[in-house]
Amino acid sequence: MKAILAGLFSCAVLSLPVMAQAPAAATGDQAFVDMAAQIDMTEAHLGQLAAENASSQDVKDFAQMLVTDHTADYNTLTAAATKAGLTVPKGLDAKHDKMVAPFEKLHGKAFDARFSHAMVAGHEEAIKAFTKESTDGQNADIKSYATATLPTLQKHLTGAQALGKAKKPAAAAQ
């Protein structure tokens, strides 16, 4: 009896990689779509908050670019995901709600400083994830979307870094 159970267990364990291959590919692309949608919604929401709470016109202008670009990107993502048979989240999840919450309480220079820092860190992470998907993704439409979005994310990172540099000399002079 032990030998039979051991044999069945071994067969089950050895067949797991085979059974997991197709769902893993879908899960990987679906996980990327979920993450990309959360980024788009978070960036657009933070951009809207910056329009109200930022003191610097440079921050407000950058934020408007984020709203425009990430709203368009969300629409592109939705089209690619729908074509791939994947679903796109329609609202922020708890993790991203928690990320946005502190910004709702900040105003002026405090908002500007935290916003520019968060934009650099967030876009660096996004670029890593989009680069990985553009090379390792399973679905051609999702890979193509990730590849096509990378220049926009790089533009945002460069802009966020410039905001951060613009803040440092002013802070040092005080």
Secondary structure, DSSP 4 states (H G I P E B T S, - for coil): -HHHHHHHHHHHHHHHHHHHHHHHHHHHHHHHHHHHHHHHHHHHHHHHHHHHHB--HHHHHHHHHHHHHHHHHHHHHHHHHHHHT----SS--HHHHHHHHHHHT--HHHHHHHHHHHHHHHHHHHHHHHHHHHHH-SSHHHHHHHHHHHHHHHHHHHHHHHHHHHHHHHHHH-
